[in-house]
């Protein structure tokens, strides 16, 4: 989320993001957010007239920012897909181990609860996943062009990597352990090794 957001709006979005991840979207009421932020109902309604507006803003700002920080920017900076994916998983495992608990992937966590409720939610979720997949696809295609990966449908491999991560993160959240991430990271590393 950009620092150009007004402070009250930013506080609301940060509190909603945290609450949606920890408690769920349905279990988080506007009253909860007023209590969590100390912001009046009027101020909250000024920025987000309905909970739907808040959910869309959380997807567009803090969830998109988390995806950018965790996956997209590291992939774009990485020398190749294997290095990027390995670094991402290692960073996540270290961070989650230090925290001592796993909240899960923000995009997956929100998407699993809201995508079927509203077409605008579904469209926003789909756009975020598509952006993620496109960045991975481009990185894989560059590796294939350089001979680091064998020819195959790059977009399908990108989807497989996302699905592997999403499943591993969901399982890690369910069991509150990083082992699923470590196992999937090792398997992906082997899959992405130069042929």
Secondary structure, DSSP 4 states (H G I P E B T S, - for coil): --TTS-HHHHHHHHHHHHHHHHH-STT--HHHHHHHHT--HHHHHHH-SSHHHHHHHHIIIIIHHHHIIIIIHHHHHSSSHHHHHHHHHHHHHHHHHHHTS----HHHHHHHHHTTT-HHHHHHHHHHHHHHHHHHHHHHHHHHHTTSS-SS-HHHHHHHHHHHHHHHHHHHHHHT-SHHHHHHHHHHHHHTS--
